[in-house]
Structure formats: C-alpha cells, structure tokens
Amino acid sequence: MEKEGGQRIVQGDHFLRLILLLFFLARSGAADVPRETIFLRGLDQPVEIIHDRWGIPHIYAATEKDLFYAQGFNAACDRLFQLEMWRRRATGTLSEILGRRVLGHDIAARLFKPRNDLKRELNHYHPRGEEIIGSFVRGMNAFIDRTEANPELLPVEFRLLGIKPGRWTSEVVISRHNGLFRNARDEAAIARLGSIIGFEQLRNLLDLHPGEPELRAESDLRTNPIPSDLLELYEAYRAQPEFTPQDIMTPLRSALQPPFSSGPFFIAPDFPLAEVENWGSNNWVCSGKRTASGFPLLANDPHRQLQIPSLRYWVHLNGPGWNVIGGGEPALPGVSIGHNERGAWGLTIFAIDQEDILVYDLNPESKNQYRYDGKWEEMTVIRESIFIKGEGPVEVELKFTRHGPVIKESLKQNKAYGLRAAWLEVGCAPYLASLRLDQAKTWEEFREACRYSLAPSENMIWADRDGNIGWQVVGIAPLRKGWNGLLPVPGDGRFEWLGYLPILELPSAWNPPEGYIATANQDNIPPDYPHSLGFMWAEPDRQARIVEVLSTEKTMDVRKMAALQQDVLSIPARQLVGLLKGVNSVDPKIKKALAALLDWDFQLQPDSTAAAIYACWRRHLSEEVWKRLLPEKVQRFFPYRSQKRMMDFLMNPGAKSGQEVERERNRMLLFALERALQELAAKFGPEMNDWKYGHEKFHHIKIRHPLSKALEKEWQGKYDLGPYPRGGDGTTVNNTSNSDHQTSGASFRMIVDLENWDNSIGTNTPGQSGNPESPHYADLFLSWARGEYFPVFFSRGKVESVAEKITLLKPLR
C-alpha cells in the first residue's frame, strides 16, 4: 500500500484498479466533532456513540443492558422505515396499510409464526438472551417514542404513506420472515416437472450430489400431481410488499420535494426489480503460513438481494464482556459477521434440506381430520382477525397438523398439503445465535457457540490471534431414514424425521495443511461423510476460482484479499471459449468475434468488448443446448440448467463418431455466436468496438427505493441509485448475477487483518442509513460500485480520528 493525496491506494492488476479509500483526518482526538445529547428513559448510565465518516456507529456503554439498549435505539434512528416494514411482515399487519392485496402475506405470516415457549426461545441465543433482546427492543421503542413527541424525526416514507411506526416486541425479533431456508420450492418444482416428463428423465437432467439420489415418487404423487399454486402462501410469506400510487397520501404527491437527485449516475429507463432469492456467498481464511504478516486473514462477502436500504448494517459494540465489530441486520442485537479482540468469523450458506412437503388424505366426512397411522387425526385450528385497510377486520382460519402448518387444501381431491419446517423449532431465528459467537475467544469457544446456530445453515469460518483457522458447518439438520427429501411424501406417518443431527457432528476442519479454507455454497461435504444433508448446491465455479488464487499465492495481504473479492475471471468462460479453438468461419464479423474471444483473458470487465460478446454468446448457446436436452413441454420453465450438464452435452452432443461430435458442436457454437452478434448489433450498433459489457443496456446495477414505483412521474427515480456499469456475473467471485440488471450480490464485504484490527476494511451499499434525508443514505454506493473499501477501525484512537458526530445518551430520571 502507498499513500497518495491523503488516501491509501490498492493497486490491482491492469484489468482491475481497486481503490481503497482510507480517509484520515488531521486531528489528535474528537474534541472538535459535533455533539448531541439525548435524554432517554430506561438507561442506567450514559452511553457514547461515535459515528464515523462512513456512518458506522461505535457504541461505548458501561453496562450490557445499556449497550444493547443503545444498539436498538441507534438502529431505529438509521433504519426506522425498513424496521417498520419488517415488523409488519413479521406480525402479519401489512393489510392495515396496503389493503386486501397483501392479505395472503398476513395470513402466511401468522401461519408461519413460531409458537414456542418465549423464554426458552430467547435464552437459546445467549445465556442472557431474554435480557439482551429485551434491552434491544426497549431501545428501539425509545426512538419510536421520540418520534411521537417530534414527528419531524420520522423519515419521509411515513409521511408519504400516512402511517406511524408501531412498537417492537421480543416476539418480532425472533421472527423467521427474513431467513433463507430450503427446499420446499425445489420439492414442488421437481414434483411438477417429474409428473410431466417422468422422474427418471428428470433425474438425468438434474445435477444432484453427493451420491446418486433417486427421484422415487410415491404412487399417489404419480396419479395426483401437486397443485400449481401449492406454495402460494409460502411465497407470499417470503415476498417483500410492493407499493402502488394509491398507497401514497394524495396531498404529498406533489407537495414534497425530493431530497436528492441521481447526481453523477447515468440515467436509464425503468427496470422491473424481480424478486430474486440469491443465497450465494463467499468466505475464505488464510493461516499465517499463507500471509505476508504471518497472521491470519479472513474475508467474507454474503450475497443477497441488493436493496434500499441494505440488508446489512455495520456496528461496533463496546461494553463489559463485549468488544465486537461487524455486520448484522438492523433488527437483530449483536453482530453476525465480524471480529472481537481475539477472533474473527464469517459465513456462507451451506445447503441443508430443512423443509418437507407432506401430503395428507382428508376425511370425507370431516375436512379438519387427516389420516395418520391408520386413524383420523384432528387438525389444530386457530382463528385470527386481520384488519384490512378500507374494509375492517376479517376472520381467517389457520390449520396445523402434528407436523406444522397446512399450506394448501384441495377439498375436491380430499387432500391437504403441509410444510414441515425445521426452522419453526426453538432457536431458529436467523443469525440471532451470533450473540454467542460475538464473545468467542478460541476455536473451542467458537465451536461451542456454533452448537446454538440453527438457522440458516451455514459454513462458518474462524481465525484467531493465536494463528488458528477453522471451518464448522452449522444448521438444524433433519435425520431422514429410507427417503431423501427431494419430493413431497405422504404425511400418514411413514416419513418421519428421526430427530436432528447434533451440530458438532456436521463437517468441520481445523488448521488444514494447505493453510487456507474457502467456501462458496458449493458441495463441500467430505467424501466419507456418513449423513445425508442435501443434494442441491451452487455451481462450484466461485469456490474453484478462490482456491485457484489461494493455492498459488504464498503471501496474501489485505490488498490481495480485496482484489480477490472483486475478481471477475469466469471459469465457465475459460471452459466454453476453449471449445472455439479450431472453429472457423468465412464470415468476417464472426472471424473478428472469434479472434476477440480467443485473445480474451476471461475477465468480465465492464469496458470489455470480448466480455459482451461472450455473455451474449453464452446465453444463446445455453438456449441451443437446453433446447436439445429438454422436452418441449418444459423448455420454458425448467429452472435447473447447470453448467456441468451443459458442458457434458457439448462434449458429446449425441453423435456417434468423434468427427460427428465435433461438427455438431461447432455448428451449435457458430449458430449461437451468429445470433449473439445480431443481438449486439441491434442493441449497440454495427461497430464492434462500441460493444461494452458494463453498459446501461447490458450489465449494470440500479437499486430502487421501495416506494419508487408508487411515486408520481416527477418523483420516480429520485430515490433510486444508478444505473452504474458492472463487471462479473453469477459465476465470478464478484457475483453480480447472470441477468443484465444486477439484482443480487455482495452489498456487505469484510476483510479482517488479525495482525492489526485497524487494518481491516469493508463495504456496504448504498449506505448505513435508510433515511433519504440522511447524508449516509447513498454515500457508499459509488465507492462500492467501483470496488472501493472503507477502513473498519477498532481501536478507540483510530475511531476518534475519523469521528463525524458524537451522540451522548443519558438517563432521564
């Protein structure tokens, strides 16, 4: 690293200039920083919050109770509208403000509400979980109380919608609505596809592993396909609400002035933001034998839907027994991904199958009875009232079998469909058990904390100041015997879970000889592992690229870790372009495109012409391959188009002799390339040098505010960010998704230097605050889009050196 113009610059290779912004203020302390004092009921002693230049709050408290009270208060200050929408999603009260169109969500939220002993639930996450979560909630409500006395503190969204924030409870904190779980969607899709094309043919099209699991449907499923709307309530529960112009208070549509404009971002037409669940993530850790300093380095970048505001929120908690910094979700106390004074940890999703769809026979004489163990068993029926805006309350029935909620009834067929969800068990609030991780100091303490981390299922990695690195899979894992969970099964008692696998029996590693550990949602189950955990995984390309770099680099440092997080080399591109060697054409345009691809370095850079040609060619090639692989009746909606199956077919596209194989493959390669060139010429014009991958018409990012679609034309886009050119795709370490419009990826990134905590860096986008009137609403967007990082200071002196504002919370007696 070198200093230049008050900044530290990270030099990448000539394809990637990764600039690390480390702004240092020339001051000895925080004496000249603006200060604010707020008096609050419920505090025992004063709490100091130092807000740094990037919007990270560093909270210093004298008691544990006050520490988490202040965390809740501060989260509400920055993310109140986001928190209010989450509260309504958790409690099933969206219909109160959005009307009947979201009634399905409210029904689902109540259907999937955890109904466990609350005290036992809260104390699962930490020995003092009830007190910690209670303090956090009281802090959130303290800010909400302030908005009642001072309505001007409410973000603009509340005024636009004409609503006020509701009060939080501990039950809201432990909601599961923001979790990542599986595999109900896959079960439903596999069941429907198998009923159309046959289960054996479907099995040959899927990339299921480890082993060769069968798709053995019960006879009833073969003769009675599951309903197409089976997961309607399940999907409603997972979906975020959409707002319409009718939701906006009429007097405010033209009276309010937008708080900022799009600034330096280029303007493009509206793009629909699809609901995409992307559970991809990367993490890796290097031991001292692989680093320049001799101390471990740890990197993590969880991938989720990109949104305003961000899902993640940086915070630093300092109090008795606590000194931890990192990212979490604003609705949760503690830190999910980060480091304390002794160790650091990060996570990626590990795809344990935690759900099963069960099919029940109903009693023709009594529709609330289902067959179980040869007898009719009564469902539990709970009646609830849901208030609908403009209509009043409506009564709904929620039904449950011994296995869990009933998600669909088909009375004509005398069938009911239920969801058995492991995540409804005690202790499955997503990420909340990180409270225990926050205080772990050793590998042994880290693993002990992992025993309580049930949801979501994850690859947890660890590094400590003693030089140890490790990997521990966590998550609640149902034990199935005689069946594999890939298809719905009868709920009559023949397909029961035999309990759950103890966490510490899940795969793990400690100080591996290669000196590094890397996970990216790939199948990393050890070959001799005795338990079945799941069969559907992310493609291995991201993890393969990480290992490719780590295995050859002997002296990793923070700069190189950042460059790897931003890496846009595509291993599938290297595989596919390799097939073009020896392919010829007399068409000059195709010859020029072939030359560009064969001379390309497989880096999906925004300004690359070859990357644009490749991406468009790959899409058309994939269409050609799967047109041949798939029966016509499922071509439009088959979701499981794996790179491996595509490459297998290209290596042997059905011909008999070697020459026939090559000729058939070359025909497909050239046909797809010709189609790609036609598309690019229509999009960008005939000059090939004008075709750029990171173009507003091609691969870009635009993040919409939740109310953007609902605002009148003069408001549309004023809260939105972008579009901005992006490199990479869904197969690169810098995962920017495979669609032209990036909808998911890493908003939060963290790189931890265990030699010097103050040398750690991170990202977030678009900013720490969700309030459009805050300077931290979008201040991190451009730096994130350019691959820049900010420093994550840990020591008090460094924190004070970049202080922007200090808030002192004092008890109101």
Secondary structure as UniProt FT lines:
FT   STRAND          2..4
FT   TURN            5..6
FT   STRAND          7..9
FT   TURN            14..15
FT   TURN            31..32
FT   STRAND          35..40
FT   TURN            41..42
FT   STRAND          47..52
FT   TURN            53..54
FT   STRAND          57..61
FT   HELIX           64..91
FT   HELIX           95..98
FT   HELIX           100..102
FT   HELIX           103..111
FT   HELIX           118..124
FT   TURN            127..128
FT   HELIX           129..149
FT   HELIX           151..153
FT   HELIX           156..161
FT   HELIX           170..173
FT   TURN            177..178
FT   HELIX           184..197
FT   HELIX           199..205
FT   HELIX           219..223
FT   TURN            228..231
FT   HELIX           232..238
FT   HELIX           245..247
FT   TURN            250..251
FT   HELIX           252..255
FT   TURN            263..264
FT   STRAND          281..286
FT   HELIX           288..290
FT   STRAND          297..305
FT   STRAND          313..319
FT   TURN            320..321
FT   STRAND          322..328
FT   TURN            330..331
FT   STRAND          337..339
FT   STRAND          343..349
FT   STRAND          355..363
FT   TURN            364..365
FT   STRAND          366..372
FT   TURN            373..374
FT   STRAND          375..378
FT   STRAND          380..388
FT   TURN            389..391
FT   STRAND          392..401
FT   TURN            402..403
FT   STRAND          404..410
FT   TURN            411..414
FT   STRAND          415..421
FT   HELIX           422..424
FT   TURN            426..427
FT   TURN            430..433
FT   HELIX           434..437
FT   TURN            438..439
FT   HELIX           443..450
FT   TURN            451..452
FT   STRAND          458..464
FT   TURN            465..466
FT   STRAND          469..474
FT   STRAND          489..490
FT   HELIX           503..505
FT   STRAND          508..510
FT   TURN            513..514
FT   STRAND          516..519
FT   TURN            527..528
FT   HELIX           541..552
FT   HELIX           558..565
FT   HELIX           571..578
FT   TURN            579..582
FT   HELIX           588..598
FT   TURN            606..607
FT   HELIX           609..629
FT   HELIX           632..634
FT   TURN            635..637
FT   HELIX           643..651
FT   HELIX           658..684
FT   HELIX           688..690
FT   TURN            696..697
FT   STRAND          700..703
FT   TURN            706..707
FT   HELIX           708..710
FT   TURN            713..717
FT   STRAND          721..725
FT   TURN            730..731
FT   STRAND          741..742
FT   STRAND          744..746
FT   STRAND          749..753
FT   HELIX           757..759
FT   STRAND          761..763
FT   TURN            772..773
FT   TURN            775..776
FT   TURN            779..780
FT   HELIX           781..785
FT   TURN            786..787
FT   STRAND          789..791
FT   HELIX           796..801
FT   STRAND          803..811
//
